[in-house]
Amino acid sequence: MRPLVRALDALLRWAQGVEAFDEDERCILRIQLAHASRPLNFPNGMVKRGEPVILLHLWNERIPPMPPQGADVEWAARMKRLFIHSLRALAQAMRREARLGKARAIGGATVLVASADGSDGSRLVQQLGFTILPYSHRLGRFAEFWENLYSWWLMWTYNPATLRRRKFLHLRRAEIWMPTEEFLRRYGSAET
């Protein structure tokens, strides 16, 4: 079954235009160029519906395996370092490539910050500068069920220990967003 999920994941990435922006093996993110499906309100401004955005996607094959007993401090610290490294690499790519620099915000939907059992990373995501917004699929709960099932399959396929505390019926989605100006200010320095 796992090879089938990997093949489906590759097909969906191709169909949605999800691409690598940095080949460094420490980069754990891919991106998708898209348009905001709804207005995004931030404390210092707004992104209008239809404006260009960059959607973040985890590079599942590069996520470090979680220990069998679940996340520990060492694993969490490593994930944070890799995530920040990936955000910095994206900021550098946005400065190099005009097509990326047109984005008005960076973010997307995730199950990693909105679990019903409280095992989420919302505090970390906010420390990294992202605003957490409620998620609602335009096709309703039916579509959200299938998105959550797909996310669960990805976790089961690429990093099964993550399911130790994440039950399928408890998966919830949220959106995380950061305006481009803020993103480049935070992550656009030459540090790696």
PyMOL commands that set and color helices and strands:
alter all, ss='L'
color gray80, all
select helices_A, chain A and resi 2-16+60-62+73-96+98-101+122-127+141-158+160-164+168-170+180-187
alter helices_A, ss='H'
color red, helices_A
select strands_A, chain A and resi 29-35+40-42+45-47+52-58+105-110+131-134+174-179
alter strands_A, ss='S'
color yellow, strands_A
deselect
rebuild
show_as cartoon
